[in-house]
Amino acid sequence: MGPDGVIEPHYTGAALAKLLAVNPETIRRAAASGKLPSVRVGRERRYTESAVREWLGSPDARRAA
């Protein structure tokens, strides 16, 4: 839940990769290294919009893309 009390959007790895036009492996590696926080739901990982925005603003994300 975001700071304003509204539940923020969550993305699957595949959806996030498609949205950002990157290989899904890029998303997986960022999550595995701890640079892109995620939550595990069953066998999938989910990424909050705020975590994605923070990761995109980091120098690591610019190098990965």
KETORBA-261680 format. One record per residue (C-alpha): x, y, z; residue in one letter; residue number from 1. Coordinates in steps of 0.1 Angstrom, whole numbers, m for minus. Layout:
c1 | c2 | c3 | r | k
X | Y | Z | A | NUM
...
//
This chain:
c1 | c2 | c3 | r | k
0 | 0 | 0 | M | 1
13 | 34 | m9 | G | 2
17 | 63 | 14 | P | 3
m17 | 77 | 5 | D | 4
m34 | 45 | 15 | G | 5
m41 | 34 | m21 | V | 6
m29 | 0 | m33 | I | 7
m4 | 5 | m60 | E | 8
m2 | m15 | m92 | P | 9
20 | m47 | m93 | H | 10
35 | m62 | m124 | Y | 11
46 | m97 | m133 | T | 12
81 | m101 | m147 | G | 13
68 | m108 | m182 | A | 14
45 | m78 | m181 | A | 15
72 | m55 | m168 | L | 16
97 | m67 | m194 | A | 17
71 | m60 | m221 | K | 18
62 | m26 | m207 | L | 19
99 | m16 | m205 | L | 20
108 | m33 | m238 | A | 21
136 | m53 | m222 | V | 22
144 | m90 | m221 | N | 23
126 | m108 | m191 | P | 24
160 | m120 | m180 | E | 25
170 | m83 | m173 | T | 26
141 | m81 | m148 | I | 27
150 | m115 | m133 | R | 28
187 | m105 | m128 | R | 29
178 | m72 | m112 | A | 30
155 | m89 | m88 | A | 31
180 | m117 | m80 | A | 32
207 | m91 | m73 | S | 33
184 | m72 | m49 | G | 34
184 | m41 | m71 | K | 35
147 | m44 | m80 | L | 36
126 | m54 | m49 | P | 37
99 | m80 | m55 | S | 38
73 | m100 | m37 | V | 39
69 | m137 | m44 | R | 40
33 | m148 | m52 | V | 41
32 | m185 | m57 | G | 42
59 | m193 | m83 | R | 43
59 | m158 | m97 | E | 44
75 | m125 | m86 | R | 45
56 | m93 | m85 | R | 46
70 | m58 | m87 | Y | 47
54 | m27 | m72 | T | 48
52 | 4 | m93 | E | 49
71 | 24 | m68 | S | 50
99 | m2 | m67 | A | 51
101 | m1 | m105 | V | 52
102 | 37 | m106 | R | 53
130 | 37 | m80 | E | 54
150 | 11 | m99 | W | 55
145 | 30 | m132 | L | 56
160 | 61 | m116 | G | 57
191 | 42 | m104 | S | 58
224 | 41 | m124 | P | 59
222 | 2 | m124 | D | 60
189 | 3 | m144 | A | 61
204 | 27 | m170 | R | 62
233 | 3 | m175 | R | 63
210 | m28 | m178 | A | 64
187 | m12 | m205 | A | 65
//
